[in-house]
């Protein structure tokens, strides 16, 4: 009997620790199903997509207004914000085209004008953040679809190089805000590499990393589970710290399937529930 009570207390304390990592969770008041949010650098807007990553939308996080900028299939697989928060970049294909035929477009929040960007490859759009005045380099990272290695390219010098020199197939490269690190995925593993390919990757956890902190010291991500290999039965959010090389579970619910967390400043996050497509904000206790 004492052993059962002790186990119960340990479980209760464990739940308390996890629940303290994320607090003041609040649902964003918008109708519809949305996922894969990417918050703007100033934290005022977020790019989101719909069911099956169809369409691209801009969510005003102050007014909860939704603006659709694309209705194409697969356009939600890759998009990004400009450094000045005034422009977004996304990719889309026509109905009779393959995803490899996708083209990159820009959309201005001020003028509401969409423009084709033929100089940007669709595989690079997630790490493209517009041109910076007087910049001497502009690095983007992407998956080489032939070798399945992660590569980088300086759009100013036109020089390119391989980041993941080890054996294996890699995907979903995520460039840090300071441009010095790249989070990549190999199977279920999350690894962090030097942007210039110096040294081997460091494993920091498992799951899918989706957002860097502004200081490039932490990553947000999620880990989902399935009992039958097809349907997701649970998903929780994790915080990965590069200094400690530790992963901390920061959500612990049985009702929501928390996915695609994105930083909103230093201590706030935005994420979605994959069951309902609802969007939530929460305060993060670092």
Residue frames as qw, qx, qy, qz and C-alpha x, y, z in Angstrom:
[[0.000, 0.886, 0.464, 0.000, 0.00, 0.00, 0.00],
 [0.307, -0.794, 0.108, 0.514, 2.80, 2.43, 0.88],
 [0.430, -0.117, 0.603, 0.661, 4.47, 1.62, -2.44],
 [0.219, 0.634, 0.654, 0.349, 1.28, 2.48, -4.39],
 [0.141, -0.939, -0.241, 0.201, 0.93, 5.78, -2.53],
 [0.420, -0.577, 0.328, 0.619, 4.57, 6.64, -3.23],
 [0.379, 0.190, 0.669, 0.610, 4.15, 5.94, -6.97],
 [0.078, 0.818, 0.549, 0.153, 1.02, 8.10, -7.03],
 [0.271, -0.878, -0.033, 0.392, 2.87, 10.96, -5.35],
 [0.442, -0.316, 0.501, 0.674, 5.75, 10.69, -7.79],
 [0.285, 0.463, 0.680, 0.491, 3.36, 10.79, -10.75],
 [0.067, -0.916, -0.393, 0.049, 1.54, 13.78, -9.29],
 [0.356, -0.746, 0.175, 0.535, 4.80, 15.63, -8.73],
 [0.439, -0.014, 0.620, 0.650, 5.96, 14.78, -12.25],
 [0.178, 0.707, 0.603, 0.324, 2.73, 16.20, -13.72],
 [0.211, -0.922, -0.187, 0.267, 3.15, 19.34, -11.60],
 [0.438, -0.474, 0.372, 0.667, 6.67, 19.90, -12.91],
 [0.332, 0.261, 0.670, 0.611, 5.54, 19.55, -16.52],
 [0.032, 0.817, 0.556, 0.151, 2.46, 21.73, -16.09],
 [0.308, -0.827, -0.061, 0.467, 4.57, 24.52, -14.59],
 [0.468, -0.133, 0.461, 0.742, 6.57, 24.82, -17.82],
 [0.026, -0.299, -0.521, -0.799, 3.60, 26.27, -19.70],
 [0.027, -0.490, -0.676, 0.551, 0.90, 28.44, -18.15],
 [0.255, 0.582, 0.163, -0.755, -1.96, 30.84, -18.96],
 [0.230, 0.100, 0.817, 0.520, -2.91, 28.87, -22.04],
 [0.361, 0.542, 0.287, -0.703, -5.49, 30.76, -24.12],
 [0.541, 0.388, 0.682, 0.303, -7.30, 29.88, -27.32],
 [0.029, -0.222, 0.268, 0.937, -7.07, 32.40, -30.17],
 [0.470, 0.498, 0.550, -0.479, -10.59, 33.35, -31.24],
 [0.287, 0.412, -0.536, -0.678, -10.61, 32.37, -34.91],
 [0.851, 0.200, 0.338, -0.349, -12.92, 30.03, -36.85],
 [0.737, 0.566, -0.347, -0.128, -11.57, 27.26, -39.04],
 [0.937, -0.228, 0.119, 0.236, -8.80, 24.66, -39.00],
 [0.295, 0.884, -0.334, 0.138, -5.23, 26.01, -38.95],
 [0.910, -0.307, 0.087, 0.266, -1.79, 24.57, -38.37],
 [0.737, 0.146, 0.080, 0.655, 1.97, 25.16, -38.75],
 [0.051, -0.990, -0.132, -0.005, 2.14, 28.71, -37.33],
 [0.650, 0.102, -0.068, 0.750, 5.26, 30.82, -37.90],
 [0.199, -0.887, -0.296, 0.294, 5.25, 34.01, -35.81],
 [0.408, 0.819, -0.032, 0.403, 6.64, 37.25, -37.26],
 [0.551, 0.179, -0.423, 0.696, 9.84, 38.68, -35.69],
 [0.127, -0.337, 0.241, -0.901, 7.84, 41.40, -33.89],
 [0.013, 0.173, 0.912, -0.371, 5.30, 38.89, -32.54],
 [0.373, 0.287, 0.190, -0.862, 2.29, 40.70, -34.04],
 [0.752, 0.327, -0.228, -0.524, 1.38, 38.27, -36.82],
 [0.536, -0.243, 0.806, 0.055, 1.65, 34.61, -37.71],
 [0.482, 0.288, -0.623, -0.544, 1.65, 32.67, -40.94],
 [0.582, -0.024, 0.750, -0.315, -0.65, 29.63, -40.79],
 [0.289, 0.132, -0.758, -0.569, -2.00, 27.03, -43.19],
 [0.741, -0.086, 0.080, -0.661, -5.15, 24.92, -43.41],
 [0.903, -0.049, 0.400, -0.148, -6.08, 21.23, -43.65],
 [0.877, 0.201, 0.300, 0.317, -3.38, 19.14, -45.36],
 [0.413, -0.428, 0.203, 0.778, -1.17, 22.26, -45.59],
 [0.303, 0.564, 0.569, 0.515, -3.45, 23.80, -48.19],
 [0.026, -0.911, -0.234, -0.339, -3.42, 27.58, -48.43],
 [0.488, -0.004, -0.335, 0.806, -1.40, 30.29, -46.72],
 [0.245, -0.856, -0.383, -0.244, -2.93, 32.79, -44.31],
 [0.262, 0.329, -0.391, 0.819, -1.75, 35.73, -42.22],
 [0.480, -0.659, -0.577, 0.047, -3.16, 35.86, -38.69],
 [0.005, 0.644, -0.208, 0.736, -3.21, 39.24, -36.95],
 [0.513, -0.195, -0.755, 0.359, -2.55, 38.25, -33.33],
 [0.022, 0.085, 0.368, -0.926, -4.01, 41.50, -31.99],
 [0.527, 0.136, -0.027, -0.839, -7.30, 41.57, -33.90],
 [0.561, 0.042, 0.822, -0.086, -7.52, 37.82, -34.73],
 [0.617, 0.635, -0.040, -0.464, -8.20, 38.80, -38.36],
 [0.691, -0.069, 0.649, 0.312, -7.28, 36.15, -40.95],
 [0.409, 0.726, -0.232, -0.501, -6.08, 37.14, -44.44],
 [0.873, 0.123, 0.446, 0.156, -5.71, 34.48, -47.12],
 [0.084, 0.764, -0.413, -0.489, -2.82, 34.99, -49.53],
 [0.266, 0.297, -0.838, -0.373, -2.85, 31.59, -51.25],
 [0.817, -0.027, 0.262, -0.513, -5.42, 28.82, -51.73],
 [0.642, 0.453, -0.593, -0.174, -3.07, 26.35, -53.39],
 [0.967, -0.234, -0.103, -0.019, -2.43, 22.77, -52.30],
 [0.858, -0.052, -0.128, 0.495, 0.80, 22.37, -50.35],
 [0.227, 0.760, -0.087, 0.603, 1.54, 26.09, -50.02],
 [0.562, -0.767, 0.125, -0.285, 1.65, 25.67, -46.23],
 [0.947, -0.089, -0.094, 0.295, 4.73, 23.44, -46.34],
 [0.624, -0.100, -0.027, 0.775, 7.12, 26.37, -46.51],
 [0.080, 0.881, 0.213, 0.416, 6.91, 30.07, -45.75],
 [0.580, -0.217, -0.286, 0.731, 8.84, 32.77, -43.91],
 [0.083, -0.949, -0.256, 0.162, 8.86, 36.37, -42.70],
 [0.461, 0.671, -0.119, 0.568, 10.97, 39.27, -43.87],
 [0.485, -0.081, -0.469, 0.734, 13.29, 40.83, -41.28],
 [0.053, -0.101, 0.108, -0.988, 11.21, 44.04, -41.25],
 [0.232, 0.338, 0.803, -0.433, 7.85, 42.26, -40.64],
 [0.391, 0.516, 0.014, -0.762, 6.37, 43.88, -43.76],
 [0.593, 0.403, -0.542, -0.438, 6.75, 41.04, -46.25],
 [0.762, -0.182, 0.603, -0.150, 6.14, 37.29, -46.29],
 [0.300, 0.457, -0.733, -0.404, 7.46, 34.63, -48.64],
 [0.742, 0.034, 0.595, -0.309, 5.64, 31.45, -49.62],
 [0.014, 0.239, -0.825, -0.513, 5.59, 28.83, -52.35],
 [0.680, 0.311, 0.453, -0.486, 2.75, 27.42, -54.40],
 [0.168, -0.086, 0.839, 0.511, 2.10, 25.23, -57.41],
 [0.556, 0.122, -0.217, -0.793, -0.72, 25.08, -59.91],
 [0.838, -0.042, 0.354, -0.412, -3.20, 22.19, -59.94],
 [0.921, 0.383, -0.059, -0.028, -1.52, 20.42, -62.87],
 [0.327, 0.717, -0.544, 0.287, 2.03, 20.80, -61.49],
 [0.798, -0.184, -0.497, 0.287, 4.22, 18.73, -59.17],
 [0.490, -0.845, -0.090, 0.193, 5.47, 20.08, -55.83],
 [0.653, -0.216, 0.253, 0.681, 8.93, 20.26, -57.40],
 [0.291, 0.529, 0.411, 0.683, 7.46, 22.85, -59.81],
 [0.268, -0.848, -0.404, 0.214, 6.47, 25.18, -56.97],
 [0.370, 0.550, -0.004, 0.748, 7.45, 28.83, -57.34],
 [0.369, -0.400, -0.470, 0.695, 8.20, 31.39, -54.63],
 [0.004, 0.755, 0.354, 0.552, 6.09, 34.50, -54.16],
 [0.213, -0.063, -0.446, 0.867, 6.27, 37.54, -51.90],
 [0.194, -0.746, -0.576, -0.273, 3.29, 39.26, -50.31],
 [0.171, 0.273, -0.264, 0.909, 3.39, 42.80, -48.92],
 [0.184, -0.548, -0.731, 0.362, 1.34, 43.48, -45.79],
 [0.012, -0.471, -0.096, 0.877, 1.29, 47.19, -46.69],
 [0.305, 0.311, -0.405, -0.804, 0.26, 47.07, -50.34],
 [0.745, 0.141, 0.569, -0.319, -1.33, 43.58, -50.35],
 [0.608, 0.633, -0.364, -0.311, 0.47, 42.89, -53.60],
 [0.873, -0.171, 0.443, 0.111, 1.72, 39.39, -54.50],
 [0.373, 0.791, -0.421, -0.239, 4.83, 39.13, -56.69],
 [0.981, 0.134, -0.073, 0.116, 6.68, 36.20, -58.26],
 [0.276, -0.822, 0.487, 0.099, 10.29, 35.71, -57.11],
 [0.917, 0.360, -0.170, -0.032, 11.96, 33.55, -59.80],
 [0.317, 0.669, -0.586, 0.329, 15.43, 34.05, -58.27],
 [0.402, -0.396, 0.682, -0.465, 14.54, 32.06, -55.10],
 [0.404, 0.037, -0.895, -0.182, 14.34, 28.27, -55.24],
 [0.673, -0.460, -0.231, -0.532, 11.23, 26.86, -53.54],
 [0.821, -0.203, -0.470, 0.252, 13.37, 24.59, -51.30],
 [0.427, 0.130, -0.325, 0.833, 15.03, 27.69, -49.83],
 [0.211, -0.646, -0.254, -0.688, 11.95, 29.72, -48.92],
 [0.684, -0.629, -0.369, 0.021, 11.73, 28.65, -45.26],
 [0.645, -0.435, -0.075, 0.624, 15.14, 30.19, -44.52],
 [0.316, 0.383, 0.253, 0.830, 14.81, 33.21, -46.81],
 [0.215, -0.719, -0.494, 0.439, 14.09, 36.46, -44.95],
 [0.272, 0.945, 0.175, 0.050, 14.54, 39.10, -47.62],
 [0.619, 0.427, -0.137, 0.644, 17.50, 41.27, -48.52],
 [0.464, -0.775, -0.205, 0.378, 19.24, 43.28, -45.83],
 [0.288, 0.943, -0.091, 0.139, 20.80, 46.63, -46.69],
 [0.074, 0.809, -0.564, 0.150, 24.61, 46.54, -46.88],
 [0.888, -0.265, 0.367, -0.086, 24.71, 42.82, -46.09],
 [0.100, 0.643, -0.712, -0.263, 27.89, 41.06, -47.24],
 [0.119, 0.051, -0.982, -0.135, 26.32, 37.58, -47.12],
 [0.671, -0.031, 0.125, -0.730, 22.84, 36.07, -47.16],
 [0.039, 0.195, -0.980, -0.022, 22.73, 32.40, -46.28],
 [0.795, -0.036, -0.013, -0.605, 19.83, 30.04, -46.93],
 [0.224, -0.260, 0.937, -0.064, 19.67, 26.33, -46.07],
 [0.770, 0.228, -0.114, -0.585, 17.77, 23.58, -47.82],
 [0.766, -0.103, 0.634, 0.014, 17.59, 19.87, -48.63],
 [0.197, 0.434, -0.686, -0.550, 19.33, 18.75, -51.80],
 [0.828, 0.115, 0.219, -0.503, 16.57, 16.57, -53.24],
 [0.759, 0.435, -0.479, -0.081, 19.06, 14.42, -55.14],
 [0.432, 0.315, -0.740, 0.408, 21.48, 13.59, -52.32],
 [0.623, -0.652, -0.392, -0.182, 19.11, 14.24, -49.36],
 [0.557, -0.150, -0.322, 0.751, 21.90, 16.18, -47.66],
 [0.088, -0.932, -0.280, 0.214, 21.40, 19.59, -46.07],
 [0.574, 0.256, 0.137, 0.766, 23.20, 22.29, -48.00],
 [0.119, -0.806, -0.220, 0.537, 23.70, 26.03, -47.62],
 [0.510, 0.490, 0.328, 0.626, 24.09, 28.80, -50.17],
 [0.181, -0.539, -0.129, 0.813, 25.21, 32.39, -49.91],
 [0.450, 0.737, 0.502, 0.050, 22.86, 34.25, -52.22],
 [0.053, 0.953, -0.147, -0.261, 25.31, 37.17, -52.52],
 [0.175, -0.617, 0.703, 0.308, 28.55, 35.32, -53.29],
 [0.815, 0.281, -0.300, -0.410, 26.69, 32.39, -54.94],
 [0.199, 0.385, -0.885, 0.173, 28.90, 29.95, -53.02],
 [0.850, -0.264, -0.088, -0.447, 27.25, 26.73, -51.79],
 [0.151, 0.413, -0.861, 0.254, 28.43, 23.92, -49.50],
 [0.692, -0.271, -0.647, -0.168, 27.28, 20.74, -47.74],
 [0.390, -0.614, 0.369, -0.579, 26.37, 20.98, -44.05],
 [0.855, -0.245, 0.381, -0.252, 25.59, 17.32, -43.27],
 [0.320, 0.604, -0.705, -0.186, 28.69, 15.44, -44.42],
 [0.363, -0.187, 0.888, -0.210, 27.88, 12.22, -42.52],
 [0.138, -0.135, -0.899, -0.393, 25.99, 9.32, -44.05],
 [0.106, 0.467, 0.766, -0.429, 22.21, 9.44, -43.92],
 [0.051, 0.564, 0.551, 0.613, 19.16, 11.19, -45.27],
 [0.166, -0.318, -0.408, 0.840, 18.30, 14.58, -43.83],
 [0.004, -0.636, -0.585, -0.503, 15.32, 16.91, -44.03],
 [0.305, -0.872, -0.350, -0.153, 13.65, 20.03, -42.63],
 [0.546, 0.063, -0.230, 0.803, 16.62, 22.37, -42.07],
 [0.240, -0.911, -0.331, -0.061, 15.96, 25.26, -39.67],
 [0.492, 0.417, -0.194, 0.740, 18.46, 28.15, -39.70],
 [0.412, -0.573, -0.471, 0.530, 19.05, 29.92, -36.37],
 [0.081, 0.971, 0.224, -0.033, 18.41, 33.68, -36.10],
 [0.299, -0.812, 0.347, 0.360, 22.11, 34.41, -35.65],
 [0.689, 0.639, -0.282, -0.194, 22.87, 32.39, -38.79],
 [0.028, -0.633, 0.767, -0.098, 25.49, 30.27, -37.03],
 [0.325, -0.079, 0.923, -0.188, 23.55, 27.04, -36.46],
 [0.571, 0.064, -0.487, -0.657, 21.18, 24.78, -38.36],
 [0.581, -0.069, 0.712, -0.388, 18.76, 22.32, -36.79],
 [0.484, 0.253, -0.668, -0.505, 18.22, 19.31, -39.05],
 [0.812, -0.115, 0.380, -0.428, 16.34, 16.04, -38.87],
 [0.322, 0.352, -0.859, -0.187, 17.56, 12.52, -39.52],
 [0.400, -0.298, -0.867, -0.014, 14.79, 10.03, -38.98],
 [0.432, -0.788, -0.427, -0.101, 13.30, 10.93, -35.60],
 [0.620, -0.377, -0.163, 0.669, 16.51, 12.58, -34.37],
 [0.124, 0.984, 0.073, 0.109, 17.04, 16.35, -34.14],
 [0.749, -0.149, 0.020, 0.645, 20.65, 17.43, -34.66],
 [0.039, 0.981, 0.012, -0.189, 22.31, 20.85, -34.65],
 [0.783, 0.196, 0.164, 0.567, 25.15, 21.63, -37.04],
 [0.226, -0.555, 0.129, 0.790, 27.49, 24.53, -37.59],
 [0.548, 0.729, 0.174, -0.371, 26.11, 26.45, -40.58],
 [0.306, 0.757, -0.515, -0.259, 29.44, 26.20, -42.41],
 [0.941, 0.150, -0.286, -0.105, 29.61, 22.42, -42.01],
 [0.197, 0.578, -0.685, 0.397, 32.42, 22.44, -39.45],
 [0.212, -0.203, 0.838, -0.459, 32.32, 19.31, -37.29],
 [0.191, -0.262, -0.928, -0.185, 29.65, 16.72, -36.73],
 [0.435, -0.517, -0.262, -0.689, 26.05, 17.31, -35.75],
 [0.019, -0.123, 0.774, -0.621, 25.05, 17.24, -32.09],
 [0.372, -0.438, -0.764, -0.292, 21.90, 15.32, -31.22],
 [0.122, -0.206, 0.396, -0.887, 19.65, 17.33, -28.92],
 [0.517, 0.133, 0.605, -0.591, 16.51, 15.18, -28.90],
 [0.161, 0.215, 0.888, 0.372, 13.83, 13.49, -30.97],
 [0.248, 0.704, 0.544, -0.383, 10.72, 14.81, -32.67],
 [0.425, 0.622, 0.358, 0.551, 10.26, 17.76, -35.02],
 [0.302, -0.431, -0.165, 0.834, 11.91, 21.10, -34.27],
 [0.252, 0.739, 0.559, 0.278, 9.81, 24.04, -35.49],
 [0.002, 0.951, 0.074, 0.302, 11.11, 27.30, -33.99],
 [0.598, 0.117, -0.358, 0.708, 14.33, 28.91, -32.73],
 [0.309, -0.822, -0.308, 0.365, 14.41, 31.34, -29.84],
 [0.278, 0.956, -0.020, 0.094, 15.59, 34.86, -30.74],
 [0.278, -0.814, 0.508, 0.044, 18.92, 34.30, -28.95],
 [0.696, 0.432, -0.556, -0.141, 19.54, 31.05, -30.90],
 [0.069, -0.410, 0.827, -0.379, 19.98, 29.09, -27.65],
 [0.470, 0.119, 0.782, -0.392, 16.72, 27.12, -27.56],
 [0.264, -0.006, -0.721, -0.641, 14.49, 25.23, -29.95],
 [0.631, 0.085, 0.446, -0.629, 10.80, 24.45, -29.70],
 [0.340, 0.160, -0.820, -0.433, 9.42, 21.26, -31.18],
 [0.769, -0.133, 0.250, -0.573, 6.93, 18.48, -30.67],
 [0.042, 0.222, -0.971, -0.076, 6.89, 14.71, -30.43],
 [0.750, -0.009, -0.021, -0.661, 3.82, 12.75, -31.47],
 [0.242, -0.185, 0.949, -0.078, 3.00, 9.11, -30.85],
 [0.692, 0.119, -0.325, -0.633, 0.80, 6.56, -32.56],
 [0.656, -0.213, 0.671, -0.273, -0.52, 3.23, -31.36],
 [0.828, 0.341, 0.442, -0.041, -1.24, 1.84, -34.83],
 [0.525, -0.148, 0.457, 0.703, 1.42, 3.61, -36.87],
 [0.186, 0.510, 0.561, 0.625, -1.16, 5.69, -38.74],
 [0.252, -0.829, -0.311, -0.390, -3.29, 7.79, -36.39],
 [0.218, 0.398, -0.479, 0.751, -1.67, 10.18, -33.91],
 [0.571, -0.555, -0.605, -0.013, -2.82, 9.37, -30.38],
 [0.459, -0.809, -0.149, 0.336, -0.79, 11.94, -28.46],
 [0.547, 0.532, -0.018, 0.646, 1.52, 14.89, -29.09],
 [0.473, -0.802, -0.186, 0.313, 3.40, 17.10, -26.66],
 [0.310, 0.902, -0.149, 0.262, 5.61, 20.18, -26.94],
 [0.827, -0.300, -0.076, 0.469, 9.30, 20.07, -25.99],
 [0.038, 0.977, -0.211, 0.000, 11.94, 22.73, -25.34],
 [0.908, 0.098, -0.048, 0.404, 15.47, 21.83, -26.45],
 [0.233, -0.944, 0.186, 0.138, 18.36, 23.71, -24.83],
 [0.739, 0.578, -0.285, 0.198, 21.65, 23.80, -26.75],
 [0.015, -0.709, 0.576, -0.407, 23.84, 24.57, -23.73],
 [0.584, -0.318, 0.649, -0.370, 22.58, 21.74, -21.53],
 [0.342, 0.183, -0.831, -0.399, 21.75, 19.46, -24.48],
 [0.139, 0.211, 0.891, -0.378, 18.54, 18.52, -22.69],
 [0.276, -0.327, -0.574, -0.698, 14.95, 18.24, -23.83],
 [0.137, 0.141, 0.674, -0.712, 12.16, 19.33, -21.47],
 [0.074, -0.499, -0.796, -0.335, 8.54, 18.39, -21.98],
 [0.016, 0.033, 0.247, -0.968, 6.54, 21.58, -21.47],
 [0.624, -0.092, -0.132, -0.764, 3.00, 20.39, -22.23],
 [0.023, 0.041, -0.982, 0.184, 1.16, 17.47, -20.69],
 [0.584, 0.134, 0.204, -0.774, -2.45, 17.14, -21.76],
 [0.371, 0.112, 0.919, 0.070, -4.65, 14.21, -22.73],
 [0.434, 0.697, 0.462, -0.335, -7.16, 16.34, -24.64],
 [0.353, 0.866, -0.177, -0.307, -5.04, 18.32, -27.12],
 [0.869, 0.153, 0.208, 0.423, -2.58, 17.17, -29.76],
 [0.115, -0.917, 0.120, 0.362, -0.12, 20.05, -29.35],
 [0.772, 0.221, 0.342, 0.488, 1.93, 20.59, -32.51],
 [0.453, 0.571, 0.191, 0.658, 4.03, 23.16, -34.38],
 [0.374, -0.816, -0.238, 0.372, 4.99, 25.49, -31.52],
 [0.469, 0.587, 0.057, 0.657, 6.48, 28.87, -32.47],
 [0.392, -0.329, -0.357, 0.781, 8.18, 31.43, -30.23],
 [0.013, 0.867, 0.326, 0.376, 6.31, 34.73, -29.65],
 [0.142, -0.845, 0.332, -0.394, 9.14, 36.66, -28.05],
 [0.149, 0.469, -0.809, 0.322, 11.22, 35.23, -25.21],
 [0.153, -0.031, 0.863, -0.480, 8.55, 33.76, -22.93],
 [0.638, 0.334, 0.337, -0.606, 5.45, 33.16, -25.00],
 [0.178, -0.107, 0.879, 0.428, 4.56, 30.56, -27.61],
 [0.663, 0.287, -0.039, -0.691, 1.91, 29.91, -30.24],
 [0.118, -0.148, 0.969, 0.157, 0.86, 26.37, -31.18],
 [0.622, 0.021, -0.317, -0.716, -2.01, 24.40, -32.68],
 [0.619, -0.064, 0.715, -0.320, -4.17, 21.45, -31.70],
 [0.109, 0.217, -0.807, -0.539, -4.03, 18.89, -34.51],
 [0.162, 0.373, 0.903, -0.136, -7.42, 17.45, -33.51],
 [0.170, 0.791, 0.524, -0.265, -9.45, 20.61, -34.00],
 [0.465, 0.510, 0.224, 0.688, -7.15, 23.03, -35.79],
 [0.291, -0.938, -0.186, -0.037, -7.52, 25.50, -32.91],
 [0.486, 0.520, -0.297, 0.636, -4.69, 27.94, -32.21],
 [0.632, -0.718, -0.263, 0.126, -3.42, 28.58, -28.67],
 [0.228, 0.721, -0.392, 0.524, -1.03, 30.93, -26.92],
 [0.807, -0.521, -0.251, 0.120, 0.74, 30.14, -23.67],
 [0.116, -0.895, 0.401, -0.161, 3.37, 31.65, -21.41],
 [0.871, 0.187, -0.398, 0.219, 6.61, 29.72, -21.20],
 [0.552, -0.796, 0.247, -0.027, 8.53, 29.32, -17.96],
 [0.631, 0.607, -0.459, 0.152, 12.13, 29.02, -19.13]]
